[in-house]
Amino acid sequence: MIEKNGKVVLRGPIDASSLQKEITIQLEKNCVHLSHRVTWHGVQSIKLAPWTITQLKLGGMAILPFTNVEGVLPKRNLVFWPYTSIKDERLELHDDVVLVHGHGTAKAFKVGNFNFHGWIACTLGNALFIKHFAADIEADYPDMGCNVETYVKDSCLELETLGRLKKLNHGDSMTLEETWEICTGEYPATLESARKIKKQLSQQS
């Protein structure tokens, strides 16, 4: 661990896959700024994307903003994993939001999409957890174009963010920046609550 200018840097060793991972953490009021850095130490070049997983306790509700846009060409996606049932009761599909309820079962559930809003969130009763990130509409993202994903099974609800795919040569690095924000209040796991949150965050951006 390295402390410098109010920042904490956690740097791991080069692992068996020839990757070295580093996280820089900085606190600011009710926010945490994180910079995830991956360095490739392999001999051959490789194409990869950084992938961050934030695990939250069950009982919350993940909110993925989903917006209708004008025109006739496809401009939004929703990706389902092979084990995901579209009839799963934890999934709520709406024109403006995709909701995933954090109810634990033995069956795994996961969806993702390209999110150009720059945030995903999770209600936790009297708290709201928000992940802010940059979205590059021109970039190539993994998992059929996903830069956000959410997963739930029997122990936690995950909010995942992904960076763009990039070719790395030996010694090259790539980073993924995100900010975690915590807000307190009353945030029930309902569609009405999700729409209020989306409206508030849209006004702030």
C-alpha positions as CSV (number, residue, x, y, z in Angstrom):
1,M,0.0,0.0,0.0
2,I,1.3,3.5,-1.0
3,E,-0.2,6.7,0.4
4,K,0.5,9.9,-1.7
5,N,-1.4,13.2,-1.9
6,G,-4.4,11.9,-0.1
7,K,-4.6,8.9,-2.3
8,V,-4.2,5.2,-1.4
9,V,-2.6,3.0,-4.0
10,L,-3.0,-0.8,-3.7
11,R,-0.7,-2.6,-6.1
12,G,-0.7,-6.4,-6.5
13,P,2.0,-8.7,-7.8
14,I,2.1,-10.0,-11.3
15,D,-0.3,-12.9,-11.2
16,A,-0.2,-16.3,-13.0
17,S,-2.0,-14.8,-16.0
18,S,0.8,-12.2,-16.4
19,L,-1.4,-9.3,-15.3
20,Q,-0.6,-6.8,-12.6
21,K,-3.6,-5.0,-11.0
22,E,-3.6,-1.7,-9.2
23,I,-6.3,0.4,-7.6
24,T,-5.9,4.1,-6.6
25,I,-8.5,5.2,-4.0
26,Q,-9.4,8.8,-3.0
27,L,-12.1,9.9,-0.6
28,E,-14.1,13.1,-1.2
29,K,-17.2,13.9,1.0
30,N,-19.7,11.1,0.2
31,C,-17.8,9.8,-2.8
32,V,-14.9,7.4,-3.4
33,H,-12.9,7.9,-6.6
34,L,-11.3,4.7,-7.9
35,S,-8.8,4.3,-10.7
36,H,-8.4,0.6,-11.7
37,R,-5.1,0.0,-13.6
38,V,-4.1,-3.2,-15.4
39,T,-0.6,-3.8,-16.8
40,W,0.2,-6.7,-19.2
41,H,3.5,-8.5,-18.5
42,G,3.1,-11.3,-21.0
43,V,5.3,-11.9,-24.0
44,Q,2.6,-12.0,-26.7
45,S,0.2,-9.1,-27.2
46,I,-3.3,-9.5,-25.8
47,K,-6.7,-7.9,-26.2
48,L,-8.7,-7.3,-23.1
49,A,-10.9,-4.9,-21.1
50,P,-10.8,-4.0,-17.5
51,W,-13.8,-5.3,-15.5
52,T,-14.8,-4.1,-12.0
53,I,-17.3,-5.9,-9.8
54,T,-19.0,-4.2,-6.8
55,Q,-20.8,-6.6,-4.5
56,L,-23.8,-5.4,-2.5
57,K,-25.9,-7.1,0.1
58,L,-29.1,-8.8,-1.0
59,G,-32.4,-7.0,-0.6
60,G,-31.6,-4.0,-2.8
61,M,-32.6,-3.2,-6.4
62,A,-30.2,-2.5,-9.3
63,I,-31.2,0.3,-11.6
64,L,-29.9,0.4,-15.2
65,P,-31.2,3.5,-17.0
66,F,-32.7,2.6,-20.3
67,T,-34.0,5.3,-22.6
68,N,-36.1,5.5,-25.7
69,V,-34.4,7.5,-28.5
70,E,-35.7,8.9,-31.7
71,G,-35.2,7.4,-35.0
72,V,-35.6,3.9,-36.6
73,L,-32.1,2.5,-36.3
74,P,-31.1,0.2,-33.3
75,K,-29.4,2.4,-30.6
76,R,-29.8,0.3,-27.5
77,N,-29.1,-3.3,-26.4
78,L,-29.9,-5.7,-23.6
79,V,-27.7,-8.8,-23.3
80,F,-28.8,-12.0,-21.6
81,W,-26.4,-14.7,-20.3
82,P,-27.2,-18.3,-21.2
83,Y,-28.3,-19.2,-17.6
84,T,-30.6,-16.1,-17.4
85,S,-34.3,-16.7,-17.8
86,I,-36.3,-13.8,-19.2
87,K,-39.2,-14.9,-17.0
88,D,-37.1,-14.5,-13.8
89,E,-39.2,-12.6,-11.3
90,R,-36.2,-10.5,-10.3
91,L,-36.2,-8.8,-13.7
92,E,-38.4,-5.8,-14.5
93,L,-38.2,-4.4,-18.0
94,H,-39.5,-0.9,-18.7
95,D,-38.9,1.5,-21.6
96,D,-36.9,3.9,-19.3
97,V,-35.3,1.6,-16.8
98,V,-34.2,-2.0,-16.3
99,L,-34.6,-3.2,-12.7
100,V,-33.0,-6.3,-11.1
101,H,-34.2,-7.1,-7.6
102,G,-31.6,-8.6,-5.2
103,H,-33.5,-11.6,-4.1
104,G,-31.3,-14.6,-3.4
105,T,-32.1,-18.0,-5.1
106,A,-30.0,-20.9,-6.3
107,K,-30.5,-19.7,-9.9
108,A,-28.0,-17.2,-11.2
109,F,-29.3,-14.2,-13.2
110,K,-27.3,-11.7,-15.2
111,V,-28.0,-9.0,-17.8
112,G,-25.9,-6.2,-19.3
113,N,-26.1,-3.4,-21.9
114,F,-24.3,-0.4,-23.3
115,N,-25.1,2.5,-20.9
116,F,-24.4,6.0,-22.3
117,H,-25.9,7.7,-19.2
118,G,-22.7,7.2,-17.2
119,W,-24.2,5.7,-14.1
120,I,-25.9,2.7,-12.6
121,A,-27.3,2.5,-9.1
122,C,-28.7,0.2,-6.3
123,T,-31.3,1.1,-3.7
124,L,-30.6,-0.3,-0.2
125,G,-33.6,0.9,1.9
126,N,-32.3,4.0,3.5
127,A,-29.3,4.4,1.2
128,L,-28.6,4.7,-2.5
129,F,-25.4,3.5,-4.0
130,I,-24.4,5.0,-7.4
131,K,-21.5,4.1,-9.7
132,H,-20.4,6.9,-12.1
133,F,-18.2,6.2,-15.1
134,A,-17.4,7.5,-18.6
135,A,-19.1,6.0,-21.6
136,D,-17.5,6.0,-25.0
137,I,-20.1,5.4,-27.7
138,E,-17.4,4.9,-30.3
139,A,-15.5,2.3,-28.3
140,D,-15.5,-1.5,-28.7
141,Y,-16.8,-3.2,-25.5
142,P,-16.8,-6.9,-24.6
143,D,-19.9,-9.1,-24.0
144,M,-21.7,-8.0,-27.1
145,G,-21.1,-4.3,-26.4
146,C,-21.7,-4.1,-22.7
147,N,-20.1,-1.5,-20.4
148,V,-22.4,-2.3,-17.5
149,E,-23.7,-5.6,-16.1
150,T,-25.6,-6.7,-13.0
151,Y,-25.6,-10.2,-11.5
152,V,-27.5,-11.9,-8.6
153,K,-27.6,-15.3,-7.2
154,D,-27.7,-16.4,-3.6
155,S,-25.1,-14.2,-1.7
156,C,-25.0,-10.7,-3.2
157,L,-26.1,-8.3,-5.9
158,E,-23.4,-7.1,-8.2
159,L,-23.0,-3.9,-10.1
160,E,-20.3,-4.4,-12.8
161,T,-18.6,-1.9,-15.1
162,L,-16.4,-2.6,-18.0
163,G,-13.9,-0.6,-20.0
164,R,-13.2,-0.7,-23.7
165,L,-11.4,-3.5,-25.3
166,K,-7.8,-2.7,-26.1
167,K,-4.7,-4.5,-27.5
168,L,-1.8,-4.5,-25.0
169,N,1.8,-5.3,-25.7
170,H,4.3,-6.2,-23.0
171,G,4.5,-3.4,-20.4
172,D,1.3,-1.6,-21.7
173,S,-1.4,-0.5,-19.2
174,M,-5.0,0.5,-19.3
175,T,-7.3,2.1,-16.7
176,L,-10.9,2.3,-15.8
177,E,-12.1,5.2,-13.8
178,E,-15.2,5.2,-11.6
179,T,-16.7,7.1,-8.7
180,W,-18.9,5.6,-6.0
181,E,-21.4,7.9,-4.4
182,I,-23.6,7.2,-1.3
183,C,-26.8,9.1,-0.7
184,T,-29.1,8.7,2.4
185,G,-32.8,8.9,2.4
186,E,-35.8,6.6,1.7
187,Y,-35.2,4.5,-1.4
188,P,-37.8,1.7,-1.7
189,A,-37.2,-1.0,-4.3
190,T,-40.0,0.2,-6.6
191,L,-40.4,1.4,-10.1
192,E,-41.6,4.8,-8.9
193,S,-38.4,5.2,-6.8
194,A,-36.2,4.1,-9.7
195,R,-37.8,6.7,-12.0
196,K,-37.3,9.5,-9.4
197,I,-33.7,8.5,-9.0
198,K,-33.2,8.5,-12.8
199,K,-34.8,11.9,-13.1
200,Q,-32.6,13.3,-10.4
201,L,-29.4,11.9,-11.8
202,S,-30.3,13.0,-15.3
203,Q,-30.7,16.6,-14.1
204,Q,-27.3,16.5,-12.4
205,S,-25.5,15.3,-15.5
